[in-house]
Amino acid sequence: MSAKRLAVLVVPVLVLVSSALAQVNEVSITAGRTFVSTQTVPTTGLPVHFANEESVAFNYGRFLKSFKVFGLYAELPVAIYPRMDVNYHLGTTPKDIGALFVTPSVRMNIFSGESFTPWVSVGGGYGRFREAPVTLYENPNPGSTGTNTGVVQFGAGLDVWVWHSWGGRFEARDFYSGNPALNVDTGRSRQHNYYLGVGVIHRF
């Protein structure tokens, strides 16, 4: 068989194989804000306010299987807010907190492979809070400065593929975690950490 004929046979096969193997992985980075609802201390009736802090989220996803217009992915969302100010009038809470959430999840994309792909996600994993070493009024923090917690993650978003393997991602996630060590009893054992972000996504 001549080299020319061999090339005619081999090249299409290589193209098909590469297409089948390509674009099963996705990575994304988004930036936005995290929102934590105000909590009230029952014994004083005073609220604990949380600032709406700048946050960043990273994500790795891998395509697993398609079901008609649906695509099933395994993903690893990682979200960070480095510093969120905490305000309590009596000043006994940490001055600020930070958080890291790592939550292996499954994601279902609708119209998988199309230009506009809405999706939903659910999973769970690990969270770590950092509490400031000082309180609101700069006194030493008598409580913990590091708290581990389990986290449940619920999310939804939209991927818009604008150029080849590059696109934009809009996402909203709720990292439902235990409470950080606030040095006050709010009567709650868990809190919602709502993240809203926008950024870029790349598949390969």
N, C-alpha and C positions, 0 to 999 in steps of 0.2 A: 504494500500500500504506500502510495506516495505521501510525502510530508504534507502536501497541500490537502489531500483527501483526509489525512489523519487530523489535521487542524480543523477541517470543516466538521468532523465528528466530535472532536474533543472539546472545542471551544464552547459550543452550546451546552454540553454536559456540565462543564465547569461553571458556566453562568447560572445554570439551574441550581447546582449544588451551592454555589455562593449565595444565591438568593434565598435558598432554604435555610442556610446557616446564619445569614446576616440579619441584623436588626431584631435580635431577640433580647437584647439588653437595652436598658434605659438608665440614664443618670440625669438628675435635675438638681438645680439649686434655686431657691426662692427666698425672697426677703419680704418682711411685713411686720406685723405687730401681734402680740399676744395679749389677750384680755382675760382678766380674772375678776369675777363678780365680787362686789363689796360683801363682807361678812360682818355680822353683828355679835358682840360679846354679850350674852344674856345677863350676866351679873351687873354690868354697868350700863347696858343699853347703848353703848357707843359703837360706832362702825369702825371696821378696819378697811381702809381703802388701798387699792393696788393700782399703780400707774400702768398705762397701756404701753408697754415697752417694745422697742425695736427688737426684732427676732430674725433668725435665719433658719432655714430648713434644707436638709440634703436628703436625697432619695436615690436608692438603687433599685431597679425593678428588672425582673426577668420574665419574659413571656413563657407561659406553660402550655396553654391549650386554647383553641378557639371553639366556640359553639355558635355557629351561624354568625350573627352580627356582634356577638360577645367575645371578648378576649379575657382570659384568666391570667393574672400575673401574681408572682410572689414579689414582695417589695420590702424594703427596709427604710422606713422613714426615721430620720434623726432631726430633732428640733432643739434649738438652743435659744434661751434668752439670758444674756449675761448678767443683766442687772435690772431689777424691777423695784422701784421705790415702794415702801410700805409706810402708811400713815395711820397712826392710832393716837388719839389726843393725849392719852396718859403716858405715851412714849416708852412703853415697855416692850414693844415689838422690835425685831431687828430693823435696822435702818433700811435695808434692802435685801432682796433675795435674788438668786439666779437659779436656772434649771436646765437640765439636760434630759431629753426623753429619747429612748431608743426602743422602737416597737415593731418587731417583725410582723408583717401583715399580708393579707391577700387582697388583691384589687380586681374588680371587674370593670372592664372598659366596654362601653357601648359604642357600636360602629367602629370596632377595633380596626386599625389600619387606614381609616379615613382621615380627612383633613381636620375634622372637628370630632373630638372624642371625649364625651363626658364619662366620668367614672365615679365609683364609690369604693371605699376601703374600710376594712376592719382588722384589728389585730391587738396585740398586747405585748408588754415587755417591761422594761426597767426605766426608772426615773431617779434622778439625783438632784436634790435641792442644796444650794449653798446659802446659808444664812450669814449676814454680815456680823463681824465680831463686835460691833457696837450697836446700841439701840438708837432710836430716832433722835434722842437728845445727847448723843455721843457718850453715853455711859457704857461700860463693858457689858456685852451680851451675856446674861447668866445661863442661857440655854444652849442648845446644840448649834454648831456651825456647819453641819453636814447631815442630811437626812436622806436615806434610801426609801424608795417606794415602788410598789407595783403600779403599772399604768395600763389602762385600756384605751385604745385609739379608734376613733370613728372619723372618717373623712369623706370628702366629696370634692370634685374639681372638674376642670376642663382643660384638655390639651389641644392646642391649635398648631398644626404643623404647617409652617409657612415656607420652608425652603429645604428640600431634600430630607435630611435626617435631623433637622433643627426645627424647634418650635417654641411656643410659649406655654407656660403652665400657670393656671390660676387654681389655688387650692384653699380649702378650709378644713381644718382638723380640730377635733376636740381630744386633748390628752387628759383623760379623766384619771387623776392621781390621788394619792394620799396628800394630807396637808403638810406643808413645811412646818418647822418648829417656830411658832409665832409667839410663844411665851404667854399666850392667852387662850382661854377655852371658848371657841366660837360655837360649840355644840355640834360641830361637823367633824367627820373623820376623813372626808374626801372633798376635792374641789375640781372644777372644770377649768382647764387652761385652753382657751379658744385661740387658735392660730389662724390668721388670714394672711396669705402671701401670694406674690406674683414673681415669676422668674423665667428661666430658660430650661429647656429639656433637649437632650440629645440621645438618639438611639443608634445602636451599632450592632 
